[in-house]
Amino acid sequence: MSETLRDTFRTMMEICEEVHLSFDYEAANIGLVNNHGIFHARGDYEKWPEVDRRCYLLRLWLCPPNGRPLSGSYAQRYGSVTPGNRGGIICLETEFKALLEPV
């Protein structure tokens, strides 16, 4: 990575630290975000021994026919860049399932 690119990332991260939103999710909270329109991150969470205290995260990948156009560079990750015909991140190890119990 060039020094110019490194400086650019440092500056971007400084701005993100200064201007950001933070959410503390509680039971029954839902968050809807467009990952292609924001920088996002998730902090660490503790996997509690008590099942009723554990985090339950269910991700739903939506891709409407009028979705945001994406660069062809996303094709390998999503399988397609055609709006209405894109999936989530596809890897060799991807298992398609929806767990109905906290893990």
Phi and psi in degrees as GROMACS dihedral restraints (atoms count N, CA, C in turn):
[ dihedral_restraints ]
;  ai    aj    ak    al  type     phi  dphi    fc
    3     4     5     6     1   -71.2    20    10
    4     5     6     7     1   159.5    20    10
    6     7     8     9     1   -62.6    20    10
    7     8     9    10     1   -36.7    20    10
    9    10    11    12     1   -62.6    20    10
   10    11    12    13     1   -45.5    20    10
   12    13    14    15     1   -65.7    20    10
   13    14    15    16     1   -40.4    20    10
   15    16    17    18     1   -60.9    20    10
   16    17    18    19     1   -44.3    20    10
   18    19    20    21     1   -63.4    20    10
   19    20    21    22     1   -38.8    20    10
   21    22    23    24     1   -62.4    20    10
   22    23    24    25     1   -45.1    20    10
   24    25    26    27     1   -64.4    20    10
   25    26    27    28     1   -40.6    20    10
   27    28    29    30     1   -60.2    20    10
   28    29    30    31     1   -46.1    20    10
   30    31    32    33     1   -62.7    20    10
   31    32    33    34     1   -43.6    20    10
   33    34    35    36     1   -60.4    20    10
   34    35    36    37     1   -43.4    20    10
   36    37    38    39     1   -66.4    20    10
   37    38    39    40     1   -37.0    20    10
   39    40    41    42     1   -62.3    20    10
   40    41    42    43     1   -43.0    20    10
   42    43    44    45     1   -64.0    20    10
   43    44    45    46     1   -43.7    20    10
   45    46    47    48     1   -62.5    20    10
   46    47    48    49     1   -37.6    20    10
   48    49    50    51     1   -66.2    20    10
   49    50    51    52     1   -34.3    20    10
   51    52    53    54     1   -79.5    20    10
   52    53    54    55     1   -39.6    20    10
   54    55    56    57     1  -120.6    20    10
   55    56    57    58     1    95.8    20    10
   57    58    59    60     1  -152.1    20    10
   58    59    60    61     1   163.8    20    10
   60    61    62    63     1  -112.1    20    10
   61    62    63    64     1   144.5    20    10
   63    64    65    66     1  -130.9    20    10
   64    65    66    67     1   135.9    20    10
   66    67    68    69     1  -123.0    20    10
   67    68    69    70     1   135.7    20    10
   69    70    71    72     1  -106.4    20    10
   70    71    72    73     1   104.0    20    10
   72    73    74    75     1   -77.9    20    10
   73    74    75    76     1   140.5    20    10
   75    76    77    78     1  -119.8    20    10
   76    77    78    79     1   174.0    20    10
   78    79    80    81     1   -51.7    20    10
   79    80    81    82     1   135.4    20    10
   81    82    83    84     1    77.2    20    10
   82    83    84    85     1     3.9    20    10
   84    85    86    87     1   -77.5    20    10
   85    86    87    88     1   147.0    20    10
   87    88    89    90     1  -128.9    20    10
   88    89    90    91     1   136.2    20    10
   90    91    92    93     1  -122.2    20    10
   91    92    93    94     1   130.3    20    10
   93    94    95    96     1  -116.2    20    10
   94    95    96    97     1   122.1    20    10
   96    97    98    99     1  -135.4    20    10
   97    98    99   100     1   153.5    20    10
   99   100   101   102     1  -105.1    20    10
  100   101   102   103     1   105.1    20    10
  102   103   104   105     1   -62.4    20    10
  103   104   105   106     1   -17.6    20    10
  105   106   107   108     1   -89.4    20    10
  106   107   108   109     1    -1.9    20    10
  108   109   110   111     1  -116.2    20    10
  109   110   111   112     1    -3.0    20    10
  111   112   113   114     1  -141.1    20    10
  112   113   114   115     1   159.3    20    10
  114   115   116   117     1   -89.4    20    10
  115   116   117   118     1   136.4    20    10
  117   118   119   120     1  -140.8    20    10
  118   119   120   121     1   157.7    20    10
  120   121   122   123     1  -152.8    20    10
  121   122   123   124     1   158.8    20    10
  123   124   125   126     1  -125.5    20    10
  124   125   126   127     1   132.3    20    10
  126   127   128   129     1   -74.9    20    10
  127   128   129   130     1   173.7    20    10
  129   130   131   132     1   -65.0    20    10
  130   131   132   133     1   151.6    20    10
  132   133   134   135     1  -135.0    20    10
  133   134   135   136     1   156.6    20    10
  135   136   137   138     1   -98.4    20    10
  136   137   138   139     1   131.6    20    10
  138   139   140   141     1   -85.6    20    10
  139   140   141   142     1    98.9    20    10
  141   142   143   144     1   -69.8    20    10
  142   143   144   145     1   146.8    20    10
  144   145   146   147     1   -67.2    20    10
  145   146   147   148     1   -30.1    20    10
  147   148   149   150     1   -80.8    20    10
  148   149   150   151     1   123.4    20    10
  150   151   152   153     1   -56.6    20    10
  151   152   153   154     1   -38.7    20    10
  153   154   155   156     1   -70.4    20    10
  154   155   156   157     1    -9.5    20    10
  156   157   158   159     1  -101.4    20    10
  157   158   159   160     1    -5.1    20    10
  159   160   161   162     1   -76.0    20    10
  160   161   162   163     1   153.5    20    10
  162   163   164   165     1   -75.1    20    10
  163   164   165   166     1   137.9    20    10
  165   166   167   168     1  -124.1    20    10
  166   167   168   169     1   109.9    20    10
  168   169   170   171     1  -116.2    20    10
  169   170   171   172     1   120.4    20    10
  171   172   173   174     1  -119.0    20    10
  172   173   174   175     1   118.3    20    10
  174   175   176   177     1   -98.3    20    10
  175   176   177   178     1   133.9    20    10
  177   178   179   180     1  -121.2    20    10
  178   179   180   181     1   117.7    20    10
  180   181   182   183     1   -92.1    20    10
  181   182   183   184     1   116.8    20    10
  183   184   185   186     1  -108.9    20    10
  184   185   186   187     1   139.9    20    10
  186   187   188   189     1  -144.3    20    10
  187   188   189   190     1    85.9    20    10
  189   190   191   192     1   -70.8    20    10
  190   191   192   193     1   158.1    20    10
  192   193   194   195     1   -57.7    20    10
  193   194   195   196     1   -25.2    20    10
  195   196   197   198     1  -102.8    20    10
  196   197   198   199     1    27.3    20    10
  198   199   200   201     1   -66.3    20    10
  199   200   201   202     1   167.2    20    10
  201   202   203   204     1   -63.0    20    10
  202   203   204   205     1   130.5    20    10
  204   205   206   207     1   -64.4    20    10
  205   206   207   208     1   143.1    20    10
  207   208   209   210     1  -122.3    20    10
  208   209   210   211     1   153.3    20    10
  210   211   212   213     1   -64.3    20    10
  211   212   213   214     1   150.3    20    10
  213   214   215   216     1   -59.3    20    10
  214   215   216   217     1   -18.2    20    10
  216   217   218   219     1   -65.4    20    10
  217   218   219   220     1   -16.4    20    10
  219   220   221   222     1   -84.5    20    10
  220   221   222   223     1    -9.2    20    10
  222   223   224   225     1   -58.3    20    10
  223   224   225   226     1   -42.6    20    10
  225   226   227   228     1   -64.7    20    10
  226   227   228   229     1   -37.8    20    10
  228   229   230   231     1   -73.5    20    10
  229   230   231   232     1   -40.9    20    10
  231   232   233   234     1  -103.2    20    10
  232   233   234   235     1    -6.4    20    10
  234   235   236   237     1    87.7    20    10
  235   236   237   238     1   -27.0    20    10
  237   238   239   240     1  -163.8    20    10
  238   239   240   241     1   154.5    20    10
  240   241   242   243     1  -113.7    20    10
  241   242   243   244     1     7.9    20    10
  243   244   245   246     1   -74.9    20    10
  244   245   246   247     1   121.1    20    10
  246   247   248   249     1   -53.9    20    10
  247   248   249   250     1   136.6    20    10
  249   250   251   252     1    87.5    20    10
  250   251   252   253     1    -8.1    20    10
  252   253   254   255     1  -137.7    20    10
  253   254   255   256     1    34.7    20    10
  255   256   257   258     1  -112.6    20    10
  256   257   258   259     1   141.7    20    10
  258   259   260   261     1  -101.9    20    10
  259   260   261   262     1  -168.0    20    10
  261   262   263   264     1   -80.7    20    10
  262   263   264   265     1  -165.7    20    10
  264   265   266   267     1   -69.1    20    10
  265   266   267   268     1   124.1    20    10
  267   268   269   270     1  -110.1    20    10
  268   269   270   271     1   121.5    20    10
  270   271   272   273     1  -127.8    20    10
  271   272   273   274     1   165.4    20    10
  273   274   275   276     1   -57.8    20    10
  274   275   276   277     1   -34.4    20    10
  276   277   278   279     1   -87.5    20    10
  277   278   279   280     1     0.7    20    10
  279   280   281   282     1   -62.4    20    10
  280   281   282   283     1   128.3    20    10
  282   283   284   285     1  -111.6    20    10
  283   284   285   286     1   125.5    20    10
  285   286   287   288     1   -90.1    20    10
  286   287   288   289     1   106.5    20    10
  288   289   290   291     1  -160.9    20    10
  289   290   291   292     1   160.5    20    10
  291   292   293   294     1  -126.8    20    10
  292   293   294   295     1   109.0    20    10
  294   295   296   297     1   -74.8    20    10
  295   296   297   298     1   137.7    20    10
  297   298   299   300     1  -106.6    20    10
  298   299   300   301     1    10.4    20    10
  300   301   302   303     1  -129.7    20    10
  301   302   303   304     1   147.5    20    10
  303   304   305   306     1   -60.7    20    10
  304   305   306   307     1   146.3    20    10
